[in-house]
Amino acid sequence: MRLMASIEHCMVSFALCTPEGVPLGSTAQVRMRRAPGWSDTRPLVALARRAWALELTVLRLIDAVKNEGVWHLRYGAEADSASAVRAVALAPADPGDFVDEQLRQPWARPGGPARQLEWAIEALATAGVPLTGEPEQVRSWNLSSLWRLPHARGAAWLKAVPSFFAHEGAVLEGLRGFDVPRLLDRTDGICLLDEIPGEDLYGAGGAVAMRMIDLLVGIQRATAADEAFAAVRGLLPDWRLPALAAGAAHTLESSAEDLTAAERRAIERLIDGLDAGAGRLEDCGLPDGLVHGDFHPGNVRGTPARMTLLDWGDSGMGHPLLDVAAFTERMPEADAEPVIDHWLAAWQDAVPGSDPARALMLIGPVAALRQAVIYQGFLDRIEPDEHVYHARDPSEWLRRTAMAVEQASGSH
């Protein structure tokens, strides 16, 4: 999932606690001239070192309030040293900042990151690869925690995800041998991954984007009828059209006040027709199978010559062309058109006699509806403080769904 866009200027403060969860107080606000996404912890840790000589582990975003065009961000964080904290002028602690919340992720609780790191460090040591430096926190938010662990052979990455993404480890295990992250170990929603050289390939287009598509389609074709992958398929969310109906109705009800009456009617027609739509889609000849779920160039890492497809926590079972929408969402139309043509040709070659072009036309409104259902699912299963990351997404994707329904109706 894409994170909150970068912002030019914001004010940041930290509510501090001990690793045992004892509140210590809150820092003053400090201006950040250029802040990255709200879940990116590297610049936040660097800010705490620079401003107060504090070593912090960021737990979660507590508040994000926009005032006169400027975001004021307040994070909960563990302080590594109580003595260092005593040298900082702190405002009194807010008693509510560290009261536990039922839906809070394990890594967002005091002591949680340390427990996950302990497991990862022990796993590396057992494999004969001890650390050569301090672990570096990279990300913390409601959908993942990410740490880089340097060792003599390079680095490993500790990735923790919520329960609704916990199938990622099993997917990576089932995809050994494909160009996906190499799994070193896993347990209960936590993966230890080998480092991938290169960079995240945001903004890729043209021939590079087409090679990304070939990578995904190759994985989907190979796993569609693979008996060895059957157990993994059983762990995945079901995004086939009939299975979407209940979640879609709940999502529509939750965002009904944000939509016009015409938009609601269009979405209701789509939901009511999902069973019949599944039959029309099946007639196009493409098999249901593994869907990445968040396939876009930024989730491909490496170089144009050697690419690795990341972030399989969003994956599910459904129509393979569900992945087209996210990949082309931010491409200029002139760039997207040849990419889509390549995609359709790849499936035409894979399944002779199929009709990928018609399938894509039919799946368009459903793909937007699935996005709305996914984001509503996040809101239903994450703590209220972090709703700010996703609060607008269900209604935005429902509006896109209604637009796609109307466009599809006009094309008949």
C-alpha positions as CSV (number, residue, x, y, z in Angstrom):
1,M,0.0,0.0,0.0
2,R,1.2,3.5,-0.8
3,L,2.1,5.6,2.2
4,M,1.2,9.2,3.0
5,A,2.8,11.5,0.4
6,S,5.9,13.4,1.4
7,I,5.4,16.8,2.9
8,E,7.7,19.8,2.8
9,H,7.4,21.1,6.4
10,C,5.9,19.7,9.6
11,M,6.2,19.9,13.3
12,V,7.1,16.8,15.3
13,S,7.1,15.8,18.9
14,F,7.4,12.6,20.9
15,A,5.6,11.2,23.8
16,L,8.2,9.1,25.6
17,C,8.0,6.0,27.7
18,T,10.4,3.4,29.1
19,P,10.6,-0.1,27.5
20,E,8.3,-1.2,30.2
21,G,5.7,1.3,29.2
22,V,6.1,3.9,32.0
23,P,5.3,7.3,30.6
24,L,8.1,9.9,30.9
25,G,6.6,13.0,29.3
26,S,6.5,14.7,26.0
27,T,9.1,16.7,24.1
28,A,8.6,20.1,22.6
29,Q,7.7,20.3,18.9
30,V,10.6,20.5,16.5
31,R,10.3,21.7,12.9
32,M,11.3,19.3,10.2
33,R,12.1,21.2,6.9
34,R,11.4,18.1,4.8
35,A,9.7,15.1,6.2
36,P,9.2,11.8,4.4
37,G,6.2,9.5,4.8
38,W,4.7,9.4,8.3
39,S,5.7,5.8,8.9
40,D,9.4,6.3,8.0
41,T,11.3,6.2,11.2
42,R,14.9,6.9,10.1
43,P,14.5,10.7,9.9
44,L,12.5,10.7,13.2
45,V,15.3,8.8,15.0
46,A,17.8,11.2,13.5
47,L,15.8,14.2,14.7
48,A,15.7,12.9,18.3
49,R,19.5,12.5,18.2
50,R,20.0,15.9,16.8
51,A,17.5,17.8,19.0
52,W,17.9,16.1,22.3
53,A,20.7,13.6,22.1
54,L,18.1,10.8,22.6
55,E,18.1,7.3,21.3
56,L,14.5,6.4,20.5
57,T,12.5,3.5,19.1
58,V,9.4,4.9,17.4
59,L,6.3,2.9,18.3
60,R,3.4,4.6,16.5
61,L,1.8,7.8,15.3
62,I,-0.4,9.2,18.1
63,D,-1.8,12.4,16.5
64,A,-1.7,14.0,13.0
65,V,-3.4,17.4,13.1
66,K,-3.2,20.0,10.3
67,N,-3.2,23.6,11.6
68,E,-2.9,26.5,9.2
69,G,-1.5,24.3,6.5
70,V,1.1,22.6,8.6
71,W,0.9,19.1,9.9
72,H,1.7,18.6,13.6
73,L,2.8,15.0,14.1
74,R,3.1,13.4,17.6
75,Y,4.7,10.0,18.0
76,G,4.9,7.5,20.8
77,A,8.4,6.3,21.4
78,E,10.6,4.3,23.7
79,A,13.6,6.1,25.2
80,D,16.7,3.8,25.5
81,S,18.1,5.7,28.5
82,A,16.0,7.2,31.3
83,S,19.0,9.2,32.4
84,A,19.3,10.8,29.0
85,V,15.6,11.7,29.2
86,R,16.1,13.5,32.5
87,A,18.4,16.0,30.8
88,V,15.5,17.0,28.5
89,A,12.8,19.5,29.4
90,L,9.6,17.5,29.0
91,A,6.0,18.4,29.3
92,P,3.9,16.2,31.7
93,A,2.9,12.9,30.2
94,D,-0.6,12.4,28.8
95,P,-1.9,9.4,30.7
96,G,-3.7,8.2,27.6
97,D,-0.7,8.0,25.3
98,F,0.5,4.5,26.5
99,V,-2.8,3.0,27.6
100,D,-3.0,-0.2,25.7
101,E,-5.5,-0.6,22.8
102,Q,-7.0,-3.9,21.8
103,L,-6.2,-3.4,18.1
104,R,-2.6,-2.1,18.6
105,Q,0.0,-4.0,16.7
106,P,2.7,-5.9,18.8
107,W,5.5,-3.7,17.5
108,A,3.6,-0.5,18.5
109,R,3.6,-1.6,22.2
110,P,6.4,-0.8,24.6
111,G,8.9,-3.6,24.5
112,G,7.4,-5.1,21.3
113,P,10.2,-4.1,18.9
114,A,12.8,-5.5,21.3
115,R,11.1,-8.9,21.5
116,Q,10.9,-9.1,17.7
117,L,14.5,-8.1,17.3
118,E,15.5,-10.7,19.9
119,W,13.9,-13.4,17.8
120,A,15.6,-12.2,14.6
121,I,19.0,-11.8,16.1
122,E,18.8,-15.4,17.6
123,A,17.7,-16.7,14.2
124,L,20.7,-15.1,12.5
125,A,23.0,-16.4,15.1
126,T,21.6,-19.9,14.7
127,A,22.3,-19.6,11.0
128,G,25.9,-18.6,11.8
129,V,25.5,-15.0,10.8
130,P,25.9,-12.8,13.9
131,L,25.3,-9.1,13.8
132,T,28.1,-6.7,13.0
133,G,26.3,-3.5,14.0
134,E,23.3,-2.0,15.6
135,P,19.8,-2.8,14.1
136,E,18.3,0.2,12.3
137,Q,14.6,1.0,12.5
138,V,13.2,1.8,9.1
139,R,9.4,1.9,9.4
140,S,6.6,1.6,12.0
141,W,2.9,1.9,11.2
142,N,-0.3,-0.1,11.3
143,L,0.6,-2.3,8.3
144,S,4.3,-3.1,9.0
145,S,7.4,-2.8,11.1
146,L,10.7,-2.9,9.3
147,W,14.3,-3.1,10.7
148,R,17.6,-3.5,8.9
149,L,20.1,-5.9,10.6
150,P,23.7,-5.6,9.4
151,H,25.9,-8.8,9.4
152,A,29.1,-10.0,8.0
153,R,27.6,-11.0,4.7
154,G,25.5,-7.9,4.2
155,A,22.2,-7.4,6.0
156,A,18.9,-9.0,6.8
157,W,15.6,-7.3,7.1
158,L,13.1,-8.0,9.9
159,K,9.5,-7.4,8.7
160,A,6.5,-7.8,11.0
161,V,2.9,-7.5,9.7
162,P,-0.6,-7.6,11.2
163,S,-2.6,-10.8,11.3
164,F,-4.4,-10.0,8.1
165,F,-1.1,-10.0,6.2
166,A,0.4,-12.9,8.1
167,H,0.2,-15.2,5.1
168,E,3.2,-13.3,3.5
169,G,5.7,-15.7,5.0
170,A,3.9,-18.8,3.6
171,V,3.6,-17.1,0.2
172,L,7.3,-16.4,0.1
173,E,8.1,-19.9,1.1
174,G,5.8,-21.2,-1.6
175,L,7.5,-18.9,-4.2
176,R,11.1,-20.0,-3.5
177,G,13.0,-20.0,-6.8
178,F,11.0,-17.1,-8.2
179,D,12.3,-13.5,-8.1
180,V,10.8,-12.7,-4.7
181,P,12.6,-11.8,-1.4
182,R,14.6,-14.7,0.0
183,L,13.0,-15.9,3.2
184,L,15.6,-16.7,5.9
185,D,13.1,-17.6,8.7
186,R,9.6,-16.8,9.8
187,T,7.2,-17.0,12.8
188,D,3.7,-15.6,13.6
189,G,3.5,-12.8,11.1
190,I,7.3,-12.0,11.2
191,C,9.7,-12.6,8.4
192,L,13.5,-12.4,8.3
193,L,14.5,-11.6,4.7
194,D,17.7,-11.4,2.9
195,E,18.7,-7.9,1.6
196,I,18.0,-7.1,-2.0
197,P,20.6,-5.0,-3.8
198,G,19.5,-2.1,-5.9
199,E,16.6,0.4,-5.3
200,D,12.8,0.5,-5.3
201,L,11.9,1.1,-9.0
202,Y,9.3,3.9,-8.5
203,G,8.3,5.6,-11.7
204,A,9.5,2.8,-14.0
205,G,7.8,2.8,-17.4
206,G,8.3,1.4,-20.9
207,A,10.4,-1.7,-21.3
208,V,11.2,-1.9,-17.6
209,A,7.5,-1.8,-16.7
210,M,6.9,-4.5,-19.2
211,R,9.5,-6.8,-17.7
212,M,7.8,-6.2,-14.3
213,I,4.6,-7.5,-15.8
214,D,6.4,-10.5,-17.3
215,L,7.7,-11.3,-13.8
216,L,4.3,-11.2,-12.2
217,V,2.5,-13.1,-15.0
218,G,5.2,-15.7,-14.9
219,I,4.6,-16.3,-11.2
220,Q,0.9,-16.3,-11.7
221,R,1.0,-18.9,-14.5
222,A,3.4,-21.1,-12.7
223,T,1.3,-21.2,-9.5
224,A,-2.2,-21.4,-11.0
225,A,-2.3,-25.2,-11.2
226,D,0.7,-26.1,-9.0
227,E,-0.3,-28.7,-6.5
228,A,2.7,-27.7,-4.3
229,F,1.2,-24.2,-4.0
230,A,-2.3,-25.5,-3.1
231,A,-1.7,-25.2,0.7
232,V,-0.7,-21.6,0.3
233,R,-3.7,-20.8,-1.8
234,G,-5.9,-21.9,1.1
235,L,-4.4,-19.3,3.4
236,L,-5.1,-16.3,1.0
237,P,-8.0,-13.9,1.2
238,D,-10.7,-14.7,-1.4
239,W,-11.2,-11.9,-3.9
240,R,-13.2,-13.8,-6.4
241,L,-16.3,-11.8,-7.3
242,P,-19.0,-13.7,-5.3
243,A,-16.8,-13.5,-2.2
244,L,-16.5,-9.7,-2.4
245,A,-20.2,-9.1,-2.0
246,A,-20.4,-9.1,1.8
247,G,-17.3,-6.9,2.3
248,A,-18.5,-4.6,-0.4
249,A,-21.9,-4.1,1.2
250,H,-20.3,-3.3,4.5
251,T,-17.9,-0.9,2.9
252,L,-20.7,0.9,1.1
253,E,-22.7,1.2,4.3
254,S,-19.7,2.6,6.2
255,S,-19.1,5.3,3.6
256,A,-22.6,5.9,2.4
257,E,-22.7,9.5,3.8
258,D,-19.7,10.5,1.7
259,L,-21.3,9.4,-1.6
260,T,-24.1,10.9,-3.8
261,A,-27.3,8.9,-4.3
262,A,-26.3,8.2,-7.9
263,E,-22.9,6.9,-6.7
264,R,-24.6,4.6,-4.2
265,R,-27.0,3.3,-6.8
266,A,-24.2,2.5,-9.2
267,I,-22.2,0.6,-6.6
268,E,-25.3,-1.3,-5.4
269,R,-25.9,-2.4,-9.0
270,L,-22.3,-3.7,-9.2
271,I,-22.6,-5.6,-5.9
272,D,-26.0,-7.1,-6.9
273,G,-24.5,-8.3,-10.2
274,L,-21.2,-9.8,-8.8
275,D,-22.5,-13.4,-9.2
276,A,-23.5,-12.9,-12.8
277,G,-20.3,-10.9,-13.4
278,A,-18.3,-13.9,-12.2
279,G,-19.8,-16.0,-15.0
280,R,-19.1,-13.4,-17.7
281,L,-15.5,-13.1,-16.4
282,E,-15.1,-16.9,-16.4
283,D,-16.2,-17.0,-20.1
284,C,-13.2,-14.8,-20.9
285,G,-11.0,-17.8,-20.2
286,L,-8.4,-16.6,-17.7
287,P,-7.9,-18.7,-14.6
288,D,-8.3,-17.3,-11.1
289,G,-5.1,-17.6,-9.1
290,L,-2.5,-15.6,-7.1
291,V,-3.0,-11.8,-7.1
292,H,-0.2,-9.7,-5.7
293,G,-2.7,-7.1,-4.5
294,D,-0.4,-4.1,-4.4
295,F,1.5,-4.5,-7.7
296,H,3.2,-1.2,-8.6
297,P,6.7,-0.2,-9.7
298,G,7.7,0.8,-6.1
299,N,7.1,-2.7,-5.0
300,V,9.7,-4.0,-7.4
301,R,13.3,-3.7,-6.2
302,G,16.7,-4.2,-7.9
303,T,17.9,-3.0,-11.2
304,P,16.2,-3.0,-14.6
305,A,18.2,-6.1,-15.4
306,R,17.4,-8.0,-12.2
307,M,14.2,-7.3,-10.4
308,T,12.6,-8.7,-7.2
309,L,8.8,-8.4,-6.5
310,L,8.3,-7.3,-2.9
311,D,5.4,-7.0,-0.4
312,W,3.3,-10.1,-0.7
313,G,1.2,-9.4,2.4
314,D,-1.5,-7.8,0.2
315,S,-1.8,-11.0,-1.9
316,G,-5.0,-13.0,-2.4
317,M,-6.9,-15.3,-4.7
318,G,-8.8,-13.8,-7.6
319,H,-8.6,-12.8,-11.2
320,P,-5.1,-12.0,-12.4
321,L,-6.0,-8.7,-14.0
322,L,-7.0,-7.3,-10.7
323,D,-3.4,-6.2,-10.5
324,V,-3.6,-3.9,-13.5
325,A,-5.3,-1.0,-11.7
326,A,-2.7,-0.3,-9.1
327,F,0.2,-0.7,-11.6
328,T,-1.2,1.8,-14.0
329,E,-2.9,4.1,-11.6
330,R,-0.3,6.9,-11.6
331,M,1.0,6.4,-15.1
332,P,0.2,9.0,-17.8
333,E,-2.3,7.5,-20.2
334,A,0.2,7.6,-23.1
335,D,2.6,5.4,-21.0
336,A,-0.1,3.1,-19.6
337,E,-1.6,2.1,-22.9
338,P,1.4,0.2,-24.3
339,V,2.0,-1.4,-20.8
340,I,-1.6,-2.6,-20.8
341,D,-1.3,-3.9,-24.4
342,H,1.8,-5.9,-23.3
343,W,-0.1,-7.3,-20.3
344,L,-3.0,-8.5,-22.4
345,A,-0.7,-10.0,-25.0
346,A,1.1,-11.9,-22.2
347,W,-2.1,-13.5,-21.1
348,Q,-3.3,-14.1,-24.6
349,D,-0.1,-16.1,-25.2
350,A,-0.5,-17.9,-21.9
351,V,-4.1,-18.9,-22.5
352,P,-4.7,-19.2,-26.3
353,G,-8.4,-18.6,-27.1
354,S,-8.9,-16.4,-24.1
355,D,-10.2,-12.8,-24.2
356,P,-8.0,-10.7,-21.9
357,A,-9.3,-7.4,-23.3
358,R,-12.9,-8.2,-22.4
359,A,-11.8,-9.5,-19.1
360,L,-10.0,-6.3,-18.3
361,M,-13.1,-4.3,-19.2
362,L,-15.3,-6.4,-16.9
363,I,-12.8,-6.4,-14.0
364,G,-12.3,-2.6,-14.0
365,P,-15.2,-1.6,-11.6
366,V,-14.5,-4.8,-9.5
367,A,-10.8,-3.8,-9.1
368,A,-11.8,-0.4,-7.7
369,L,-14.4,-2.0,-5.5
370,R,-11.8,-4.4,-4.1
371,Q,-9.6,-1.5,-3.2
372,A,-12.4,0.1,-1.2
373,V,-13.0,-3.2,0.6
374,I,-9.3,-3.6,1.4
375,Y,-9.0,-0.1,2.9
376,Q,-12.3,-0.5,4.9
377,G,-10.8,-3.8,6.2
378,F,-7.8,-1.9,7.5
379,L,-10.0,0.6,9.3
380,D,-12.0,-2.2,10.9
381,R,-8.8,-3.9,12.2
382,I,-6.4,-1.1,13.2
383,E,-6.4,1.1,16.2
384,P,-8.3,4.4,15.9
385,D,-5.3,6.6,16.3
386,E,-3.9,5.3,13.0
387,H,-7.1,5.7,11.0
388,V,-5.6,8.9,9.7
389,Y,-3.5,6.8,7.3
390,H,-6.5,5.3,5.5
391,A,-9.6,7.2,6.6
392,R,-10.4,8.7,3.1
393,D,-9.5,5.7,1.1
394,P,-12.7,3.7,1.1
395,S,-14.9,6.5,0.0
396,E,-12.3,7.6,-2.6
397,W,-12.2,4.1,-4.1
398,L,-16.0,3.8,-4.0
399,R,-16.3,7.0,-6.0
400,R,-13.9,5.5,-8.5
401,T,-16.0,2.4,-8.5
402,A,-19.1,4.3,-9.3
403,M,-17.3,6.2,-12.1
404,A,-16.0,2.9,-13.6
405,V,-19.5,1.4,-13.4
406,E,-20.9,4.3,-15.4
407,Q,-18.1,4.2,-17.9
408,A,-18.7,0.5,-18.4
409,S,-22.4,1.0,-18.9
410,G,-21.7,3.7,-21.5
411,S,-19.4,1.5,-23.4
412,H,-22.0,-1.3,-24.0
